[in-house]
Amino acid sequence: ELLIALCLKFESITNLKIGVKHMPDQTIKCPHCGKEIPLTETLSLQIKESLWKEVEEKAKEKELELSEREKLLEEKKKHVEDSEKAIDQQVADKLKTERERS
């Protein structure tokens, strides 16, 4: 979802379709004076590189976050399994004690 959102952001900023080799002249409008400013291929490339870098950084952050969450879940799973084993052992011990009394 993050990658799609950033790609859409990229597409809207550059007004380009991803994968298109021929780039028509693009312009941006100055927010202060309203003048149309042509985007050169170099500027477009700089924008693309910046956005892809942002996408990669966000993806790495999400990957790290997911890895940490996975580690926590594994720790919790082990704790639950250990608790189950302890309970099973307690039940077995109590059954043994009850049988010995009978």
Backbone as XML, in Angstrom:
<?xml version="1.0"?>
<chain id="A" units="angstrom">
  <residue number="1" name="GLU">
    <atom name="N" x="0.823" y="-1.199" z="0.000"/>
    <atom name="CA" x="0.000" y="0.000" z="0.000"/>
    <atom name="C" x="0.862" y="1.256" z="0.000"/>
  </residue>
  <residue number="2" name="LEU">
    <atom name="N" x="1.931" y="1.200" z="0.801"/>
    <atom name="CA" x="2.834" y="2.338" z="0.880"/>
    <atom name="C" x="3.485" y="2.597" z="-0.465"/>
  </residue>
  <residue number="3" name="LEU">
    <atom name="N" x="3.950" y="1.533" z="-1.107"/>
    <atom name="CA" x="4.605" y="1.662" z="-2.400"/>
    <atom name="C" x="3.650" y="2.242" z="-3.426"/>
  </residue>
  <residue number="4" name="ILE">
    <atom name="N" x="2.419" y="1.778" z="-3.428"/>
    <atom name="CA" x="1.420" y="2.285" z="-4.376"/>
    <atom name="C" x="1.157" y="3.765" z="-4.119"/>
  </residue>
  <residue number="5" name="ALA">
    <atom name="N" x="1.018" y="4.138" z="-2.853"/>
    <atom name="CA" x="0.754" y="5.541" z="-2.520"/>
    <atom name="C" x="1.895" y="6.432" z="-2.965"/>
  </residue>
  <residue number="6" name="LEU">
    <atom name="N" x="3.118" y="5.986" z="-2.727"/>
    <atom name="CA" x="4.262" y="6.800" z="-3.130"/>
    <atom name="C" x="4.399" y="6.861" z="-4.649"/>
  </residue>
  <residue number="7" name="CYS">
    <atom name="N" x="4.083" y="5.760" z="-5.335"/>
    <atom name="CA" x="4.121" y="5.775" z="-6.797"/>
    <atom name="C" x="3.081" y="6.742" z="-7.345"/>
  </residue>
  <residue number="8" name="LEU">
    <atom name="N" x="1.886" y="6.741" z="-6.739"/>
    <atom name="CA" x="0.854" y="7.673" z="-7.183"/>
    <atom name="C" x="1.269" y="9.113" z="-6.914"/>
  </residue>
  <residue number="9" name="LYS">
    <atom name="N" x="1.913" y="9.331" z="-5.763"/>
    <atom name="CA" x="2.419" y="10.662" z="-5.445"/>
    <atom name="C" x="3.449" y="11.076" z="-6.485"/>
  </residue>
  <residue number="10" name="PHE">
    <atom name="N" x="4.335" y="10.160" z="-6.809"/>
    <atom name="CA" x="5.359" y="10.406" z="-7.809"/>
    <atom name="C" x="4.718" y="10.748" z="-9.143"/>
  </residue>
  <residue number="11" name="GLU">
    <atom name="N" x="3.746" y="9.958" z="-9.550"/>
    <atom name="CA" x="3.095" y="10.171" z="-10.828"/>
    <atom name="C" x="2.385" y="11.520" z="-10.876"/>
  </residue>
  <residue number="12" name="SER">
    <atom name="N" x="1.751" y="11.908" z="-9.767"/>
    <atom name="CA" x="1.027" y="13.178" z="-9.762"/>
    <atom name="C" x="1.982" y="14.369" z="-9.753"/>
  </residue>
  <residue number="13" name="ILE">
    <atom name="N" x="3.128" y="14.220" z="-9.086"/>
    <atom name="CA" x="4.083" y="15.332" z="-9.043"/>
    <atom name="C" x="4.725" y="15.546" z="-10.396"/>
  </residue>
  <residue number="14" name="THR">
    <atom name="N" x="5.154" y="14.465" z="-11.024"/>
    <atom name="CA" x="5.861" y="14.596" z="-12.297"/>
    <atom name="C" x="4.911" y="14.621" z="-13.479"/>
  </residue>
  <residue number="15" name="ASN">
    <atom name="N" x="3.665" y="14.223" z="-13.244"/>
    <atom name="CA" x="2.653" y="14.159" z="-14.298"/>
    <atom name="C" x="3.114" y="13.245" z="-15.425"/>
  </residue>
  <residue number="16" name="LEU">
    <atom name="N" x="3.836" y="12.176" z="-15.073"/>
    <atom name="CA" x="4.331" y="11.209" z="-16.040"/>
    <atom name="C" x="3.714" y="9.854" z="-15.753"/>
  </residue>
  <residue number="17" name="LYS">
    <atom name="N" x="3.638" y="9.023" z="-16.753"/>
    <atom name="CA" x="3.204" y="7.645" z="-16.573"/>
    <atom name="C" x="4.452" y="6.804" z="-16.404"/>
  </residue>
  <residue number="18" name="ILE">
    <atom name="N" x="4.470" y="5.955" z="-15.391"/>
    <atom name="CA" x="5.614" y="5.100" z="-15.138"/>
    <atom name="C" x="5.775" y="4.136" z="-16.308"/>
  </residue>
  <residue number="19" name="GLY">
    <atom name="N" x="7.008" y="4.017" z="-16.801"/>
    <atom name="CA" x="7.299" y="3.098" z="-17.887"/>
    <atom name="C" x="7.229" y="3.744" z="-19.254"/>
  </residue>
  <residue number="20" name="VAL">
    <atom name="N" x="6.841" y="4.985" z="-19.366"/>
    <atom name="CA" x="6.785" y="5.674" z="-20.646"/>
    <atom name="C" x="8.173" y="6.182" z="-20.975"/>
  </residue>
  <residue number="21" name="LYS">
    <atom name="N" x="8.679" y="5.812" z="-22.163"/>
    <atom name="CA" x="10.035" y="6.208" z="-22.533"/>
    <atom name="C" x="10.072" y="7.612" z="-23.128"/>
  </residue>
  <residue number="22" name="HIS">
    <atom name="N" x="9.084" y="7.969" z="-23.915"/>
    <atom name="CA" x="9.052" y="9.295" z="-24.516"/>
    <atom name="C" x="8.362" y="10.256" z="-23.560"/>
  </residue>
  <residue number="23" name="MET">
    <atom name="N" x="9.076" y="11.322" z="-23.207"/>
    <atom name="CA" x="8.517" y="12.270" z="-22.252"/>
    <atom name="C" x="8.191" y="13.589" z="-22.962"/>
  </residue>
  <residue number="24" name="PRO">
    <atom name="N" x="6.935" y="13.932" z="-23.037"/>
    <atom name="CA" x="6.603" y="15.249" z="-23.595"/>
    <atom name="C" x="7.068" y="16.328" z="-22.613"/>
  </residue>
  <residue number="25" name="ASP">
    <atom name="N" x="7.181" y="17.546" z="-23.136"/>
    <atom name="CA" x="7.585" y="18.644" z="-22.256"/>
    <atom name="C" x="6.578" y="18.790" z="-21.133"/>
  </residue>
  <residue number="26" name="GLN">
    <atom name="N" x="7.096" y="18.835" z="-19.936"/>
    <atom name="CA" x="6.256" y="18.983" z="-18.756"/>
    <atom name="C" x="6.504" y="20.367" z="-18.163"/>
  </residue>
  <residue number="27" name="THR">
    <atom name="N" x="5.486" y="20.893" z="-17.530"/>
    <atom name="CA" x="5.646" y="22.183" z="-16.871"/>
    <atom name="C" x="5.033" y="22.116" z="-15.481"/>
  </residue>
  <residue number="28" name="ILE">
    <atom name="N" x="5.528" y="23.003" z="-14.631"/>
    <atom name="CA" x="4.922" y="23.194" z="-13.326"/>
    <atom name="C" x="4.576" y="24.668" z="-13.204"/>
  </residue>
  <residue number="29" name="LYS">
    <atom name="N" x="3.616" y="24.966" z="-12.384"/>
    <atom name="CA" x="3.171" y="26.340" z="-12.212"/>
    <atom name="C" x="3.729" y="26.884" z="-10.909"/>
  </residue>
  <residue number="30" name="CYS">
    <atom name="N" x="4.382" y="28.033" z="-10.973"/>
    <atom name="CA" x="4.928" y="28.666" z="-9.781"/>
    <atom name="C" x="3.770" y="29.083" z="-8.875"/>
  </residue>
  <residue number="31" name="PRO">
    <atom name="N" x="3.812" y="28.668" z="-7.609"/>
    <atom name="CA" x="2.709" y="29.012" z="-6.707"/>
    <atom name="C" x="2.660" y="30.500" z="-6.360"/>
  </residue>
  <residue number="32" name="HIS">
    <atom name="N" x="3.756" y="31.213" z="-6.591"/>
    <atom name="CA" x="3.803" y="32.635" z="-6.241"/>
    <atom name="C" x="3.402" y="33.542" z="-7.398"/>
  </residue>
  <residue number="33" name="CYS">
    <atom name="N" x="3.997" y="33.299" z="-8.584"/>
    <atom name="CA" x="3.712" y="34.203" z="-9.706"/>
    <atom name="C" x="2.791" y="33.595" z="-10.750"/>
  </residue>
  <residue number="34" name="GLY">
    <atom name="N" x="2.573" y="32.270" z="-10.687"/>
    <atom name="CA" x="1.690" y="31.619" z="-11.639"/>
    <atom name="C" x="2.348" y="31.300" z="-12.973"/>
  </residue>
  <residue number="35" name="LYS">
    <atom name="N" x="3.625" y="31.593" z="-13.113"/>
    <atom name="CA" x="4.334" y="31.354" z="-14.372"/>
    <atom name="C" x="4.523" y="29.856" z="-14.586"/>
  </residue>
  <residue number="36" name="GLU">
    <atom name="N" x="4.336" y="29.407" z="-15.834"/>
    <atom name="CA" x="4.577" y="28.015" z="-16.197"/>
    <atom name="C" x="6.080" y="27.826" z="-16.378"/>
  </residue>
  <residue number="37" name="ILE">
    <atom name="N" x="6.636" y="26.846" z="-15.660"/>
    <atom name="CA" x="8.067" y="26.580" z="-15.713"/>
    <atom name="C" x="8.274" y="25.204" z="-16.322"/>
  </residue>
  <residue number="38" name="PRO">
    <atom name="N" x="9.044" y="25.132" z="-17.446"/>
    <atom name="CA" x="9.256" y="23.819" z="-18.064"/>
    <atom name="C" x="10.175" y="22.947" z="-17.202"/>
  </residue>
  <residue number="39" name="LEU">
    <atom name="N" x="9.813" y="21.678" z="-17.116"/>
    <atom name="CA" x="10.656" y="20.721" z="-16.416"/>
    <atom name="C" x="11.584" y="20.081" z="-17.443"/>
  </residue>
  <residue number="40" name="THR">
    <atom name="N" x="12.840" y="20.156" z="-17.186"/>
    <atom name="CA" x="13.773" y="19.488" z="-18.083"/>
    <atom name="C" x="13.844" y="18.028" z="-17.707"/>
  </residue>
  <residue number="41" name="GLU">
    <atom name="N" x="14.408" y="17.243" z="-18.574"/>
    <atom name="CA" x="14.556" y="15.817" z="-18.293"/>
    <atom name="C" x="15.409" y="15.621" z="-17.049"/>
  </residue>
  <residue number="42" name="THR">
    <atom name="N" x="16.402" y="16.479" z="-16.859"/>
    <atom name="CA" x="17.267" y="16.369" z="-15.682"/>
    <atom name="C" x="16.476" y="16.613" z="-14.412"/>
  </residue>
  <residue number="43" name="LEU">
    <atom name="N" x="15.648" y="17.656" z="-14.402"/>
    <atom name="CA" x="14.851" y="17.946" z="-13.220"/>
    <atom name="C" x="13.870" y="16.813" z="-12.952"/>
  </residue>
  <residue number="44" name="SER">
    <atom name="N" x="13.265" y="16.295" z="-14.009"/>
    <atom name="CA" x="12.348" y="15.176" z="-13.848"/>
    <atom name="C" x="13.077" y="13.967" z="-13.265"/>
  </residue>
  <residue number="45" name="LEU">
    <atom name="N" x="14.285" y="13.730" z="-13.752"/>
    <atom name="CA" x="15.078" y="12.615" z="-13.237"/>
    <atom name="C" x="15.415" y="12.822" z="-11.766"/>
  </residue>
  <residue number="46" name="GLN">
    <atom name="N" x="15.743" y="14.043" z="-11.388"/>
    <atom name="CA" x="16.040" y="14.335" z="-9.984"/>
    <atom name="C" x="14.818" y="14.067" z="-9.107"/>
  </residue>
  <residue number="47" name="ILE">
    <atom name="N" x="13.673" y="14.456" z="-9.585"/>
    <atom name="CA" x="12.443" y="14.226" z="-8.835"/>
    <atom name="C" x="12.192" y="12.722" z="-8.712"/>
  </residue>
  <residue number="48" name="LYS">
    <atom name="N" x="12.352" y="11.999" z="-9.829"/>
    <atom name="CA" x="12.155" y="10.551" z="-9.807"/>
    <atom name="C" x="13.097" y="9.892" z="-8.799"/>
  </residue>
  <residue number="49" name="GLU">
    <atom name="N" x="14.369" y="10.240" z="-8.874"/>
    <atom name="CA" x="15.353" y="9.643" z="-7.971"/>
    <atom name="C" x="15.025" y="9.947" z="-6.512"/>
  </residue>
  <residue number="50" name="SER">
    <atom name="N" x="14.629" y="11.177" z="-6.250"/>
    <atom name="CA" x="14.283" y="11.562" z="-4.889"/>
    <atom name="C" x="13.089" y="10.757" z="-4.375"/>
  </residue>
  <residue number="51" name="LEU">
    <atom name="N" x="12.082" y="10.618" z="-5.205"/>
    <atom name="CA" x="10.888" y="9.882" z="-4.800"/>
    <atom name="C" x="11.172" y="8.393" z="-4.636"/>
  </residue>
  <residue number="52" name="TRP">
    <atom name="N" x="11.967" y="7.815" z="-5.530"/>
    <atom name="CA" x="12.297" y="6.398" z="-5.401"/>
    <atom name="C" x="13.139" y="6.154" z="-4.157"/>
  </residue>
  <residue number="53" name="LYS">
    <atom name="N" x="14.015" y="7.103" z="-3.840"/>
    <atom name="CA" x="14.802" y="6.983" z="-2.613"/>
    <atom name="C" x="13.865" y="6.994" z="-1.402"/>
  </residue>
  <residue number="54" name="GLU">
    <atom name="N" x="12.884" y="7.875" z="-1.445"/>
    <atom name="CA" x="11.896" y="7.945" z="-0.365"/>
    <atom name="C" x="11.122" y="6.635" z="-0.260"/>
  </residue>
  <residue number="55" name="VAL">
    <atom name="N" x="10.746" y="6.067" z="-1.400"/>
    <atom name="CA" x="10.027" y="4.792" z="-1.420"/>
    <atom name="C" x="10.888" y="3.704" z="-0.796"/>
  </residue>
  <residue number="56" name="GLU">
    <atom name="N" x="12.149" y="3.643" z="-1.183"/>
    <atom name="CA" x="13.050" y="2.624" z="-0.646"/>
    <atom name="C" x="13.234" y="2.786" z="0.862"/>
  </residue>
  <residue number="57" name="GLU">
    <atom name="N" x="13.397" y="4.016" z="1.323"/>
    <atom name="CA" x="13.572" y="4.264" z="2.757"/>
    <atom name="C" x="12.329" y="3.841" z="3.539"/>
  </residue>
  <residue number="58" name="LYS">
    <atom name="N" x="11.162" y="4.198" z="3.024"/>
    <atom name="CA" x="9.912" y="3.813" z="3.699"/>
    <atom name="C" x="9.759" y="2.295" z="3.711"/>
  </residue>
  <residue number="59" name="ALA">
    <atom name="N" x="10.122" y="1.647" z="2.602"/>
    <atom name="CA" x="10.022" y="0.187" z="2.534"/>
    <atom name="C" x="10.966" y="-0.461" z="3.543"/>
  </residue>
  <residue number="60" name="LYS">
    <atom name="N" x="12.172" y="0.077" z="3.674"/>
    <atom name="CA" x="13.126" y="-0.463" z="4.647"/>
    <atom name="C" x="12.614" y="-0.271" z="6.071"/>
  </residue>
  <residue number="61" name="GLU">
    <atom name="N" x="12.033" y="0.891" z="6.346"/>
    <atom name="CA" x="11.468" y="1.146" z="7.673"/>
    <atom name="C" x="10.355" y="0.142" z="7.981"/>
  </residue>
  <residue number="62" name="LYS">
    <atom name="N" x="9.475" y="-0.084" z="7.012"/>
    <atom name="CA" x="8.366" y="-1.025" z="7.206"/>
    <atom name="C" x="8.909" y="-2.445" z="7.389"/>
  </residue>
  <residue number="63" name="GLU">
    <atom name="N" x="9.932" y="-2.798" z="6.620"/>
    <atom name="CA" x="10.519" y="-4.133" z="6.731"/>
    <atom name="C" x="11.116" y="-4.332" z="8.127"/>
  </residue>
  <residue number="64" name="LEU">
    <atom name="N" x="11.812" y="-3.321" z="8.623"/>
    <atom name="CA" x="12.391" y="-3.396" z="9.961"/>
    <atom name="C" x="11.295" y="-3.504" z="11.018"/>
  </residue>
  <residue number="65" name="GLU">
    <atom name="N" x="10.258" y="-2.702" z="10.858"/>
    <atom name="CA" x="9.130" y="-2.728" z="11.796"/>
    <atom name="C" x="8.471" y="-4.106" z="11.810"/>
  </residue>
  <residue number="66" name="LEU">
    <atom name="N" x="8.256" y="-4.669" z="10.629"/>
    <atom name="CA" x="7.641" y="-5.997" z="10.552"/>
    <atom name="C" x="8.550" y="-7.062" z="11.149"/>
  </residue>
  <residue number="67" name="SER">
    <atom name="N" x="9.836" y="-6.932" z="10.932"/>
    <atom name="CA" x="10.787" y="-7.884" z="11.499"/>
    <atom name="C" x="10.754" y="-7.839" z="13.025"/>
  </residue>
  <residue number="68" name="GLU">
    <atom name="N" x="10.686" y="-6.642" z="13.587"/>
    <atom name="CA" x="10.612" y="-6.492" z="15.042"/>
    <atom name="C" x="9.310" y="-7.077" z="15.588"/>
  </residue>
  <residue number="69" name="ARG">
    <atom name="N" x="8.216" y="-6.846" z="14.879"/>
    <atom name="CA" x="6.933" y="-7.390" z="15.308"/>
    <atom name="C" x="6.938" y="-8.919" z="15.248"/>
  </residue>
  <residue number="70" name="GLU">
    <atom name="N" x="7.558" y="-9.448" z="14.200"/>
    <atom name="CA" x="7.657" y="-10.897" z="14.062"/>
    <atom name="C" x="8.473" y="-11.488" z="15.208"/>
  </residue>
  <residue number="71" name="LYS">
    <atom name="N" x="9.547" y="-10.824" z="15.578"/>
    <atom name="CA" x="10.382" y="-11.298" z="16.684"/>
    <atom name="C" x="9.582" y="-11.300" z="17.991"/>
  </residue>
  <residue number="72" name="LEU">
    <atom name="N" x="8.818" y="-10.233" z="18.228"/>
    <atom name="CA" x="7.980" y="-10.173" z="19.428"/>
    <atom name="C" x="6.943" y="-11.288" z="19.443"/>
  </residue>
  <residue number="73" name="LEU">
    <atom name="N" x="6.333" y="-11.539" z="18.298"/>
    <atom name="CA" x="5.335" y="-12.599" z="18.220"/>
    <atom name="C" x="5.960" y="-13.965" z="18.492"/>
  </residue>
  <residue number="74" name="GLU">
    <atom name="N" x="7.153" y="-14.193" z="17.984"/>
    <atom name="CA" x="7.840" y="-15.462" z="18.240"/>
    <atom name="C" x="8.140" y="-15.621" z="19.730"/>
  </residue>
  <residue number="75" name="GLU">
    <atom name="N" x="8.564" y="-14.529" z="20.374"/>
    <atom name="CA" x="8.835" y="-14.576" z="21.812"/>
    <atom name="C" x="7.561" y="-14.882" z="22.601"/>
  </residue>
  <residue number="76" name="LYS">
    <atom name="N" x="6.457" y="-14.240" z="22.224"/>
    <atom name="CA" x="5.185" y="-14.490" z="22.897"/>
    <atom name="C" x="4.723" y="-15.927" z="22.675"/>
  </residue>
  <residue number="77" name="LYS">
    <atom name="N" x="4.902" y="-16.424" z="21.456"/>
    <atom name="CA" x="4.518" y="-17.797" z="21.145"/>
    <atom name="C" x="5.314" y="-18.768" z="22.013"/>
  </residue>
  <residue number="78" name="LYS">
    <atom name="N" x="6.598" y="-18.547" z="22.146"/>
    <atom name="CA" x="7.433" y="-19.420" z="22.977"/>
    <atom name="C" x="6.988" y="-19.359" z="24.435"/>
  </residue>
  <residue number="79" name="HIS">
    <atom name="N" x="6.669" y="-18.169" z="24.907"/>
    <atom name="CA" x="6.196" y="-18.014" z="26.288"/>
    <atom name="C" x="4.899" y="-18.802" z="26.502"/>
  </residue>
  <residue number="80" name="VAL">
    <atom name="N" x="3.977" y="-18.718" z="25.560"/>
    <atom name="CA" x="2.706" y="-19.450" z="25.663"/>
    <atom name="C" x="2.961" y="-20.961" z="25.645"/>
  </residue>
  <residue number="81" name="GLU">
    <atom name="N" x="3.830" y="-21.393" z="24.742"/>
    <atom name="CA" x="4.143" y="-22.826" z="24.671"/>
    <atom name="C" x="4.771" y="-23.313" z="25.982"/>
  </residue>
  <residue number="82" name="ASP">
    <atom name="N" x="5.694" y="-22.530" z="26.535"/>
    <atom name="CA" x="6.313" y="-22.894" z="27.815"/>
    <atom name="C" x="5.274" y="-22.949" z="28.929"/>
  </residue>
  <residue number="83" name="SER">
    <atom name="N" x="4.354" y="-22.005" z="28.934"/>
    <atom name="CA" x="3.291" y="-21.996" z="29.945"/>
    <atom name="C" x="2.394" y="-23.221" z="29.810"/>
  </residue>
  <residue number="84" name="GLU">
    <atom name="N" x="2.061" y="-23.576" z="28.577"/>
    <atom name="CA" x="1.229" y="-24.761" z="28.345"/>
    <atom name="C" x="1.933" y="-26.021" z="28.857"/>
  </residue>
  <residue number="85" name="LYS">
    <atom name="N" x="3.228" y="-26.116" z="28.588"/>
    <atom name="CA" x="3.989" y="-27.280" z="29.057"/>
    <atom name="C" x="3.990" y="-27.342" z="30.587"/>
  </residue>
  <residue number="86" name="ALA">
    <atom name="N" x="4.163" y="-26.193" z="31.215"/>
    <atom name="CA" x="4.162" y="-26.155" z="32.684"/>
    <atom name="C" x="2.806" y="-26.571" z="33.241"/>
  </residue>
  <residue number="87" name="ILE">
    <atom name="N" x="1.738" y="-26.108" z="32.640"/>
    <atom name="CA" x="0.382" y="-26.472" z="33.087"/>
    <atom name="C" x="0.152" y="-27.963" z="32.885"/>
  </residue>
  <residue number="88" name="ASP">
    <atom name="N" x="0.557" y="-28.468" z="31.710"/>
    <atom name="CA" x="0.406" y="-29.905" z="31.450"/>
    <atom name="C" x="1.166" y="-30.723" z="32.492"/>
  </residue>
  <residue number="89" name="GLN">
    <atom name="N" x="2.345" y="-30.291" z="32.855"/>
    <atom name="CA" x="3.140" y="-31.007" z="33.850"/>
    <atom name="C" x="2.468" y="-30.966" z="35.227"/>
  </residue>
  <residue number="90" name="GLN">
    <atom name="N" x="1.908" y="-29.816" z="35.582"/>
    <atom name="CA" x="1.208" y="-29.694" z="36.861"/>
    <atom name="C" x="0.000" y="-30.633" z="36.908"/>
  </residue>
  <residue number="91" name="VAL">
    <atom name="N" x="-0.743" y="-30.684" z="35.810"/>
    <atom name="CA" x="-1.916" y="-31.570" z="35.745"/>
    <atom name="C" x="-1.472" y="-33.024" z="35.869"/>
  </residue>
  <residue number="92" name="ALA">
    <atom name="N" x="-0.425" y="-33.371" z="35.144"/>
    <atom name="CA" x="0.081" y="-34.747" z="35.207"/>
    <atom name="C" x="0.533" y="-35.096" z="36.626"/>
  </residue>
  <residue number="93" name="ASP">
    <atom name="N" x="1.216" y="-34.172" z="37.284"/>
    <atom name="CA" x="1.669" y="-34.409" z="38.658"/>
    <atom name="C" x="0.489" y="-34.589" z="39.611"/>
  </residue>
  <residue number="94" name="LYS">
    <atom name="N" x="-0.538" y="-33.769" z="39.460"/>
    <atom name="CA" x="-1.715" y="-33.875" z="40.332"/>
    <atom name="C" x="-2.451" y="-35.185" z="40.082"/>
  </residue>
  <residue number="95" name="LEU">
    <atom name="N" x="-2.563" y="-35.597" z="38.822"/>
    <atom name="CA" x="-3.218" y="-36.866" z="38.514"/>
    <atom name="C" x="-2.446" y="-38.026" z="39.126"/>
  </residue>
  <residue number="96" name="LYS">
    <atom name="N" x="-1.144" y="-37.960" z="39.027"/>
    <atom name="CA" x="-0.296" y="-39.005" z="39.603"/>
    <atom name="C" x="-0.495" y="-39.073" z="41.128"/>
  </residue>
  <residue number="97" name="THR">
    <atom name="N" x="-0.516" y="-37.911" z="41.753"/>
    <atom name="CA" x="-0.712" y="-37.863" z="43.202"/>
    <atom name="C" x="-2.068" y="-38.421" z="43.589"/>
  </residue>
  <residue number="98" name="GLU">
    <atom name="N" x="-3.113" y="-38.066" z="42.857"/>
    <atom name="CA" x="-4.465" y="-38.562" z="43.129"/>
    <atom name="C" x="-4.554" y="-40.087" z="42.935"/>
  </residue>
  <residue number="99" name="ARG">
    <atom name="N" x="-3.907" y="-40.591" z="41.924"/>
    <atom name="CA" x="-3.927" y="-42.036" z="41.670"/>
    <atom name="C" x="-3.200" y="-42.801" z="42.769"/>
  </residue>
  <residue number="100" name="GLU">
    <atom name="N" x="-2.116" y="-42.193" z="43.254"/>
    <atom name="CA" x="-1.361" y="-42.836" z="44.330"/>
    <atom name="C" x="-2.182" y="-42.880" z="45.619"/>
  </residue>
  <residue number="101" name="ARG">
    <atom name="N" x="-3.033" y="-41.906" z="45.862"/>
    <atom name="CA" x="-3.868" y="-41.869" z="47.052"/>
    <atom name="C" x="-4.972" y="-42.915" z="46.992"/>
  </residue>
  <residue number="102" name="SER">
    <atom name="N" x="-5.405" y="-43.192" z="45.792"/>
    <atom name="CA" x="-6.545" y="-44.129" z="45.647"/>
    <atom name="C" x="-6.185" y="-45.531" z="45.945"/>
  </residue>
</chain>
